[in-house]
Amino acid sequence: MSVAGTAEEMLPIFRSTFPEFNGTIDDRVLVFLNLARTIFYKCQDATLYLAAHLLVLANSNGIGDESATDQQVGDNQASLPLSMA
C-alpha cells in the first residue's frame, strides 16, 4: 500500500491508469482526487479508484457539472443506482 501524495502528484498516475479520462480537464480531475484523498489519504490506489468512480458518476448524472442548478443536481442524485443505500 502506497501513501497517497498530493492530488497534483497523483494526476499523472491517474491519467496513465484511467486513459478514458484524458479528455477531462485537469482542474475537474483534481477536484475529485482531492475529494477522494479526504477519505483514503493513506492509500494512493484507493484514492485513484475512488476519484475515477466519482468522475464516472458525475459525468453520467450531471453531478459536479458547473452548469447544473442545485435542483438538477438533486434530481440526478435521486436517480443514482445506490439511491436506496
QUIQUIHU-V844544 format. One record per pair of residues at least 24 apart in sequence whose ideal C-beta (glycine too) atoms are under 10 Angstrom apart, sorted by the first residue. I is the first residue (numbers start at 1). J is the second residue. D is the distance in whole Angstrom. If there is no record, write none. Layout:
BEGIN
I;J;D
I;J;D
END
This chain:
BEGIN
1;42;7
1;43;5
1;44;8
1;45;7
1;46;8
2;42;9
2;43;7
2;44;5
2;45;7
2;47;10
3;41;8
3;42;6
3;43;8
3;44;7
3;47;10
4;33;9
4;36;8
4;37;6
4;40;7
4;41;6
4;42;7
4;43;6
4;44;4
4;45;9
4;46;8
4;47;5
4;48;8
5;33;10
5;37;9
5;44;7
5;47;9
6;30;9
6;33;9
6;34;9
6;37;8
7;31;8
7;32;9
7;33;4
7;34;5
7;35;9
7;36;9
7;37;6
7;47;9
7;51;8
8;33;8
8;34;10
9;33;10
9;44;9
10;34;10
10;36;9
10;37;8
10;44;6
10;47;7
10;48;6
10;51;8
11;51;10
13;44;7
13;45;9
13;47;10
13;48;7
14;44;10
14;47;9
14;48;5
14;49;10
14;51;7
14;52;7
14;55;9
17;45;9
17;48;6
17;49;9
17;52;8
18;48;7
18;49;9
18;51;8
18;52;5
18;55;8
18;56;10
20;52;8
20;55;9
20;56;9
20;59;10
21;51;9
21;52;7
21;55;6
21;56;9
21;59;9
24;55;7
24;58;10
24;59;8
28;55;8
28;58;8
28;59;9
28;64;8
28;65;10
28;66;9
29;55;7
31;55;9
31;58;9
31;64;7
32;56;10
32;57;10
32;58;7
32;64;8
35;64;9
57;81;9
57;82;9
END
